[in-house]
Amino acid sequence: MLNAKKIMMFSSVHVWNDTRIFYKEAMTLADAGFEVDFYAIDNGMEVVEHPGLRVHLLPASTSRLARPLRWRKLYKIAKASDAMYYHIHDPELLLLLPKLRKKKPDAILTYDMHENLPADIETKTWIPALLRKPLKKWILRMEKHTMASCDHIIFAEESYLESYLHVDCTKTTVYNYPTYVEPIQKQLNDSYFTLIYVGSITEDRGIFEMLGLIRDLHEKKPEQYRLKLLGPMTKSLEMKVQEFVDQHQLSQVVEVYGRVPYPEIWQAYGESDLGLCLLHPIPNYLHSMATKLYEYMAASLPILASDFPDWDTFIKKHQSGTVSSPFDREKLLREVEKRAANPDIYAQEGERGRLAYEESYNWEIEAKKMRDTIYKVD
């Protein structure tokens, strides 16, 4: 007999302290009275204890070829579990759902879609260019077959819905808004102006545009600017970043922190003056609202973001910052210099962003939607 108060939540890709999965969804459900068994990748960081939430670590692997072994292990665990709810977070785990449905016809199966994979596949640089279109077609066929076993699909962005109108199950958009935090006490340094970026660090998320920006600022006014980078990156990219920093003598200007536990990012925000989000205009970014935009608003930070139409409309609506092409070096430089020269005036952008976050863009709104739609919490 299945336990109606038990959830198995699992990922074969994400680390255990993934912000959306662990700090938002899993904690929310544990706080709502569920027993949550959460399986995810070990990243060497100390596991956070939380009542009702058990973290089970899967060994990390450097080879994609090892991933099917994880799928097999997770399927065996799911098959043996007495949970009523099974909540997956990776498209590859869709392959397990038809078998799991046969074994557990009364279970509730949910797929949490963090990105529109078919739209994103053509920009995956690790996939040979000639294979991308055939792989995209295979993924579309795979999704059509496996999603027939879903009871619910959660979309992280409303824009994904249009591609999945054909799927016959409950579909809910649960935005990746920040958890509620009290207004941050700013601890700014009057000696320099600090830019910050928080999130996965990749080339198409603008790492070298941000480094180019801080180089240009430093060349014009040495020692008057800082750049904080918080988030994971590959070893190969880390070497390229360090090479750039060394070449341009930016070691005292650029601070690279790696992955930081979610509760600790707010301290870094409190020490910063401007939030950067200079993603490249690739398909999966153009129609998605980056989580860091909402985090910057929560932290009362003015925003400098890529000039995607949706982002431009959003930022103008709330008067919370400005946009630019991530490749327009002169405009990026001007926008930062204006804010550094007039901090009191542009602090109002951060204040307006904070107000919008409190009213419309915090996790409590989305948590209620998830609880009420999928988990039927009274």
C-alpha positions in Angstrom: 0.0 0.0 0.0 1.3 3.4 -1.0 2.0 6.1 1.7 0.0 9.2 0.8 2.3 11.4 2.9 5.5 10.2 1.3 7.4 11.6 -1.7 10.4 10.3 -3.6 12.0 13.2 -5.3 15.0 12.4 -7.5 17.6 13.7 -9.9 20.4 12.0 -11.8 22.0 15.3 -12.8 21.5 18.0 -10.1 23.5 18.3 -7.0 21.7 17.7 -3.7 21.7 21.4 -2.7 20.3 22.7 -6.0 18.4 25.8 -5.1 15.1 25.1 -6.8 14.9 21.5 -5.9 16.2 21.4 -2.3 15.8 24.8 -0.8 12.4 25.5 -2.4 10.5 22.4 -3.5 11.8 19.7 -1.1 11.8 22.0 2.0 8.3 23.3 1.1 6.9 19.8 0.9 8.6 18.6 4.1 7.2 21.7 5.9 3.8 20.8 4.6 4.0 17.5 6.5 5.3 15.1 3.8 8.1 12.6 4.3 10.5 13.5 1.4 13.2 11.1 0.3 15.4 13.2 -2.0 18.1 11.5 -4.2 20.7 13.7 -5.9 24.3 14.1 -6.7 27.0 14.4 -4.0 29.1 17.5 -4.5 31.2 17.1 -1.4 29.4 19.8 0.5 28.0 19.1 4.0 24.3 18.1 3.8 21.9 20.4 5.5 19.5 18.8 7.9 15.8 19.6 7.7 12.8 18.0 9.5 10.9 15.5 7.3 13.6 15.7 4.5 16.1 12.9 4.0 18.9 13.4 1.5 20.4 10.4 -0.2 23.6 11.1 -2.1 24.5 9.6 -5.5 28.2 9.4 -6.4 29.4 12.0 -8.8 30.7 10.9 -12.2 32.7 12.6 -14.9 31.4 10.4 -17.6 28.0 10.8 -19.3 28.2 7.1 -20.1 27.8 6.3 -16.4 24.5 8.0 -16.2 22.4 5.0 -17.3 23.7 3.2 -14.2 22.2 5.9 -12.1 18.9 5.6 -13.9 18.9 1.8 -13.1 19.7 2.4 -9.5 17.0 5.1 -9.1 14.4 2.9 -10.8 15.1 0.0 -8.4 14.8 2.4 -5.4 11.5 3.9 -6.8 10.1 0.4 -7.5 10.8 -0.6 -3.9 9.5 2.6 -2.3 6.1 2.9 -0.7 5.8 6.6 -1.6 2.6 7.8 -3.3 4.4 10.6 -5.1 7.4 10.4 -7.5 8.8 13.7 -8.6 11.6 13.7 -11.2 13.8 16.7 -12.3 15.6 15.5 -15.4 14.4 14.7 -19.0 16.5 11.5 -19.0 14.5 10.2 -16.1 11.3 10.3 -18.2 12.6 7.0 -19.6 11.8 5.4 -16.2 8.2 6.5 -16.0 6.4 4.0 -18.3 7.9 1.1 -16.4 7.2 2.8 -13.0 3.6 3.4 -14.1 3.1 -0.3 -14.8 4.6 -1.2 -11.5 2.7 1.4 -9.5 -0.6 2.3 -11.4 -1.9 4.3 -8.4 1.2 6.4 -7.9 1.3 10.1 -8.8 4.1 10.8 -11.3 5.4 14.4 -11.8 8.0 15.7 -14.2 9.5 19.0 -13.2 10.8 20.7 -16.4 13.6 23.1 -15.6 14.4 23.8 -19.3 12.8 23.2 -22.7 15.3 20.6 -23.8 14.3 20.2 -27.5 14.6 24.0 -27.9 18.0 24.0 -26.1 19.5 21.0 -27.8 20.7 22.8 -30.9 23.0 25.0 -28.8 24.6 22.3 -26.7 28.3 22.7 -27.6 29.2 19.3 -26.2 27.0 17.6 -28.9 28.5 17.4 -32.4 26.7 19.8 -34.7 25.6 17.1 -37.2 23.9 15.1 -34.4 21.9 17.9 -32.8 18.9 17.9 -35.2 18.5 14.1 -35.2 18.9 14.1 -31.5 16.2 16.7 -31.1 13.8 14.6 -33.2 14.5 11.6 -31.0 14.0 13.6 -27.8 10.6 14.9 -29.1 9.5 11.3 -29.8 10.8 10.1 -26.5 9.0 12.8 -24.6 5.7 12.1 -26.4 5.9 8.4 -25.4 7.1 8.9 -21.8 5.0 11.9 -20.8 1.9 9.8 -21.4 2.8 8.3 -18.0 2.8 11.6 -16.2 0.0 12.8 -14.0 1.5 16.3 -13.7 4.1 18.4 -15.5 5.7 21.4 -13.8 7.1 24.1 -16.1 9.7 26.5 -14.7 8.6 29.0 -17.4 5.2 29.6 -19.0 6.8 29.8 -22.4 7.4 26.0 -22.3 3.7 25.3 -22.2 3.1 26.0 -25.9 5.4 23.2 -26.9 3.5 20.7 -24.7 -0.2 21.4 -25.4 -0.5 17.9 -26.8 0.4 16.2 -23.5 -2.7 15.0 -21.7 -2.0 15.7 -18.0 -2.2 18.5 -15.5 0.3 21.2 -16.4 1.3 23.9 -13.9 3.9 26.7 -14.2 5.9 27.1 -11.0 8.3 29.9 -11.4 11.7 29.8 -9.8 11.1 32.9 -7.6 13.5 33.4 -4.6 12.4 32.3 -1.2 11.2 35.1 1.0 14.0 37.0 2.7 13.8 40.1 4.9 15.3 43.3 3.5 19.0 43.0 3.4 21.2 45.2 5.5 23.6 46.7 3.0 27.3 46.6 3.9 28.8 48.5 0.9 32.4 49.6 0.6 32.7 53.3 -0.2 36.1 52.8 -1.8 34.7 50.8 -4.8 31.6 49.9 -6.7 30.8 46.1 -6.7 29.2 44.2 -9.6 27.9 40.7 -8.9 26.7 37.7 -10.8 25.2 34.6 -9.2 24.4 31.4 -11.1 26.0 28.8 -13.3 29.1 30.3 -15.0 29.4 29.5 -18.7 30.5 31.3 -21.8 26.9 31.6 -23.1 25.9 33.1 -19.8 28.3 35.9 -20.4 31.3 35.2 -18.3 33.8 36.8 -20.8 31.5 39.8 -21.4 31.5 40.3 -17.6 35.2 39.9 -17.4 35.6 42.3 -20.4 33.4 44.8 -18.6 35.4 44.8 -15.4 38.7 45.0 -17.4 37.4 48.1 -19.2 36.2 49.7 -15.9 39.5 48.9 -14.2 41.5 50.4 -17.1 39.6 53.7 -16.8 39.6 53.9 -13.0 41.9 51.4 -11.3 40.9 50.0 -8.0 37.4 51.6 -8.1 35.4 48.5 -9.2 35.0 44.9 -8.1 33.3 41.9 -9.7 32.0 39.0 -7.6 31.3 35.7 -9.4 29.3 33.1 -7.4 28.5 29.8 -9.1 29.8 26.5 -10.5 31.9 26.3 -13.6 33.8 23.5 -15.3 37.5 23.0 -14.7 38.4 23.9 -18.3 36.5 27.2 -18.1 37.9 28.0 -14.7 41.4 27.8 -16.3 40.3 30.2 -19.1 38.9 32.6 -16.5 42.1 32.5 -14.4 44.1 33.1 -17.6 42.1 36.2 -18.4 42.4 37.5 -14.9 46.1 37.0 -14.8 46.6 38.4 -18.3 44.8 41.7 -17.4 46.1 41.9 -13.8 42.7 41.6 -12.3 43.4 39.3 -9.4 42.6 42.1 -6.9 39.4 43.0 -8.7 37.7 39.8 -9.6 36.6 37.5 -6.8 35.6 33.9 -7.9 33.7 32.0 -5.2 32.5 28.8 -6.9 29.2 27.3 -5.7 27.9 28.9 -2.6 25.1 27.5 -0.4 21.8 29.3 -1.2 21.4 31.0 2.3 24.9 32.5 2.0 24.4 34.3 -1.3 22.4 37.0 0.4 25.4 38.2 2.3 27.2 38.6 -1.0 24.3 40.6 -2.4 24.4 42.9 0.6 28.0 43.7 -0.3 27.2 44.5 -3.9 25.9 47.6 -5.9 24.7 46.1 -9.2 23.5 42.7 -10.4 24.7 41.5 -13.8 22.8 39.1 -16.1 24.5 39.3 -19.5 23.3 36.0 -21.1 23.8 35.4 -24.8 20.6 35.4 -27.0 20.3 31.7 -27.5 16.8 30.1 -27.9 16.5 28.7 -24.3 17.4 32.0 -22.7 15.4 34.4 -25.0 12.0 33.3 -23.7 13.0 32.4 -20.1 13.1 34.8 -17.1 16.5 34.2 -15.4 16.1 33.4 -11.7 18.9 35.9 -10.8 16.7 38.8 -12.0 14.3 38.0 -9.2 17.1 37.5 -6.7 18.6 40.9 -7.5 15.2 42.4 -6.9 14.8 40.6 -3.6 18.3 42.0 -2.6 17.3 45.6 -3.6 20.0 45.5 -6.3 19.7 47.6 -9.6 19.9 45.3 -12.6 22.0 45.4 -15.8 20.7 42.6 -18.1 20.7 41.4 -21.7 18.3 43.3 -24.0 16.0 40.3 -24.6 12.5 41.7 -25.4 10.8 39.9 -22.4 13.5 41.1 -20.0 13.4 44.6 -21.4 9.6 44.7 -20.9 9.9 43.3 -17.4 12.7 45.6 -16.2 11.0 48.7 -17.7 7.6 47.7 -16.1 9.2 47.7 -12.6 11.9 50.4 -13.3 14.4 48.2 -11.7 17.4 48.6 -13.9 18.4 48.7 -17.6 19.3 46.4 -20.5 21.9 46.3 -23.1 23.3 43.9 -25.7 25.8 41.8 -23.8 28.2 42.5 -26.7 27.9 46.3 -26.6 31.0 47.2 -24.6 30.5 50.9 -24.7 26.9 50.8 -23.5 27.7 48.4 -20.7 30.5 50.7 -19.6 28.3 53.8 -19.6 25.5 52.1 -17.6 27.8 51.0 -14.9 29.6 54.3 -14.7 26.3 56.2 -14.4 25.3 54.1 -11.4 28.7 54.3 -9.8 28.6 58.1 -10.1 25.0 58.4 -8.8 24.5 55.7 -6.3 21.7 57.4 -4.4 19.6 58.0 -7.6 20.0 54.5 -8.9 19.4 52.9 -5.5 15.8 53.6 -6.3 15.9 51.0 -9.0 16.7 48.4 -6.3 14.0 49.7 -4.0 11.4 49.4 -6.8 12.6 45.9 -7.6 12.3 44.9 -3.9 8.7 46.2 -3.8 7.8 44.1 -6.8 9.5 41.0 -5.3 7.5 41.4 -2.1 4.2 41.8 -3.9 4.5 39.4 -6.8 7.8 37.5 -7.2 8.6 35.5 -4.1 8.6 31.7 -3.7 5.6 31.6 -1.2 3.3 32.4 -4.2 4.7 29.5 -6.2 4.9 27.1 -3.2 1.1 27.4 -2.7 0.5 26.7 -6.3 2.6 23.5 -6.2 1.0 22.3 -2.9 -2.6 23.0 -4.1 -2.3 21.6 -7.6 -0.1 18.5 -7.2 0.0 17.6 -3.6 -3.5 18.7 -2.5 -2.3 20.1 0.8 -5.3 21.4 2.9 
